[in-house]
């Protein structure tokens, strides 16, 4: 079982609080599938995974300016 399944992270983008829930983490092919809830609307998106000194992350927002780190997700 995926230890990250449905873990949640909340992010404030300056206007709205965005909630991310991990649906699938594909470490072998560096992909993640996330449910993104913003303003009451839910979308499911795939993102490429990257890594830095803080671990795995995906890029979100305009031009990928925000780095959302997988280690910041918690049990919902």
N, C-alpha and C positions, 0 to 999 in steps of 0.2 A: 504494500500500500504506500502511496506517496505521502511522505511525512509533511508535505507542504499543502496538501489538498484543503481547500477552503480557508486557509489562513487569510487574515485580513490586514490591510494597511489603509489608514486614512491620511489623506494629503490635502492641505489647503492651498489652492493655487492663487490666492489673492482675491478671488470672488466667491468660489464655491468649495465645499468640502467634497472631495472625490474619494470614493471607497473602492479599493481594489480587492478582489478575492481570487486567489490562485485556483484554477481549475485543473491545470496540468503543467508539469515542469519536465521538459525534455532535455535533460542535461547532455545526453549523447549527441544531440544535434543543435544544441544551444538555442532552444526555443522555449517560450512560456506562453500559456494560454491563460488569460485573465478576464474575469467579469469586471467591468468598470461601471460603477453607478455614479451618475452625475445629474443633479437636478431631477431626481426621480426616474431617470431613464437609464436602462441597463443595456450595455453592449458587451459583446464578447470579442476580444481581439487577441491576435498572436503578436508577440514581440520577440525580437532577437535578444539573446542574453549576451552581456559583456561582463568583464571583470576588471576590478581595480583593487586597491589596497584594502577596501572594505568588503570585498566579496563580489558575488554575482549581482547584476542589476540589469534593468531594462530602461530604455529612454522613453520619456513621456513629455507631451506638451509641444509647443511650437519649436520645431527644429530639434526635438529631443533634448531640450535644455534641462529638464529635470531627470535626475537619476534616481530611480526607485529601487532600493536594495532589497533583495529577497530576505536577508537576515532581519529586516525591520518589520516583517509580517509577524502577526501574533494570532493565537487562537481566537476565533470570533465568539 
